[in-house]
Amino acid sequence: MLSTADAIQPATLKHVTEVATAYEPGVVGSVVLELFAEVIGGRAEDLGTAGNFFGALIEEMGGQRRGSASHVEAQVSILQWLPTTDPLRIAQDPECGYALALAR
């Protein structure tokens, strides 16, 4: 997706900004994580470009209940969607065994 980021349409970026300022970051982060899972699982081949991915995010968020306006800049909100380390939460997957290794 990274190689297609420059091709995102300005209207899509405007809508992503609106999503970032209108919804709680945790709610958006959950939807982003679900979309990534669909891409990785091969169930959403049409989400392979950044524009399509964010288009799907915008569509999914349209069905969500808006949070209270936080008056936080979009960039700050977007940075809260996923953690910067292990954003896909791979370490939490039982098949990874990372949590088991930490428990020892």
Sequence and secondary structure as in RCSB ss.txt:
>XXXX:A:sequence
MLSTADAIQPATLKHVTEVATAYEPGVVGSVVLELFAEVIGGRAEDLGTAGNFFGALIEEMGGQRRGSASHVEAQ
VSILQWLPTTDPLRIAQDPECGYALALAR
>XXXX:A:secstr
 GGGGGG  HHHHHHHHHHHHHS HHHHHHHHHHHHHHHHTTS GGG SHHHHHHHHHHHHHTS         HH
HHHTTSS SSSTT GGGSTTT HHHHHH 
